[in-house]
Amino acid sequence: MRTNPRRKSTFATLTEYCHSRIFPYGSYGILPYTQYGLLPVMQLASVGGVWLIEVFMSYVSATLALAYHEVDKKGGVGRVGVGRIKRVVITIALVLAYGGCRARWNTWEGADNAIKGGTVRVAGVWLKNTMVVREQLLRHHLGIVMDGKEGPEERDWEGEKWKEIQEWVLEDIEILREEVAKEASAGATIVMTPELSLVTFQGPGVPPSSPLSTPSVLSALAKIASDNNVHLGVGIGYNEPFVKVPNLSKFTETVLEKENGMMGVESNRFVLLSPNTVNTETYQPEVNGPQPHNNVALDYIKYNPVPIIEGPFAVLGNKTIPTATVPLSPVQPTRIGSCVCFDMEHPWHVHQLGLKTDLVLNPSYDWPGLNPYHARITAFRAVELGSSVFHHCQAGTTVGYDHLGNQLGHGDYFSPTTVGDGCKPLKPEIRCRPGGVVANLPIKGVSTIYAMVGEWVPIVCAAWTARVVWGKTRG
């Protein structure tokens, strides 16, 4: 029986795509991510996203499998089998040729649109108390005992555990002040923190005069940026700790045993603060929302919260991703965008940045089971978008990629080369302070077919599959 490997690869790609759109964890774990580090193959993502890599891998494997099954008893492949092998060799050669040429002639060192722009030094810094604060807030939100410890008092802002959280956050703001000054003196133009590295508190039960109110914290961060003449990107959570979560789903109530509801809502954001005042027209409030401080250039709310552990109490984020045009070079400005952590597992959401960004700042927060796999996924987003990506991760791997997927900076929260006070996996109670990570990234990106067209490969696969099914039913 004749089998068409093109049909197999098309159906496999369509199945993987539909699974990613339906599965609550997005594209996490799909086959194309196994090609990380194979730069020529990864360049296919600039044409059709990771789905074109899926087509390529499925076609090659299906064709070779069919050729193997056509081997005769004497060990000969036969005319049909030889033809299949030839097609595989030609396909692989074309892919490697395209990838090699793109990597050679579209490198940021030699690209026409990047010669005058140069690079920007981006520094990622970690703070000391992020993980202990996060653990306590999770205990509060989820209302559970974690590691044998209870969370802070449910409705008492003056309670002992809430005061401890406040002290930790205030200490981290001072640590951030020190780290930014150090990185700025070393030449950094952008300094950023991981996802949810800092938090603010507001709403019922929290006094407006608190030093951790959103306006107070943003003013402190703006002063840090201004004093050091850097752009400061902060992963920050705006918390209303004593507000009951509205519209909690029955599924969440059952799984987390929250029949009486869940307390506390949080807006998971990435805020980019300029050293200078940003006017309203530049800020784009129609996309960013109201400008919370005059120095805020970009204000993005995470659109894809992690199910169960974050989704129930997370504020709905930006479907349209805002960008900021920043004068990092006297020759040409740099367009900066952001996605937060789990957003990167949703390429159909991130692809909108392709035509309007040169640099994507990606704060993240991992745990050992995801590390370093989650960081590697961002390399494919860089190739798809034609933009550099700086992925800065709490409790995980921090890495900077150019628009070809080349790794230009690397460090790990638990690595011996960056550890300051002995960070250890699964030990959030250890308040550690690792050293920072730096990457010099191109300030100008390139255009890609994927950025212009988007998810065209799954559409073609769906049309091809429908044609095959229609033909069979007609026959």
Disulfide bonds with the S-S distance in Angstrom:
Cys423-Cys432 2.04
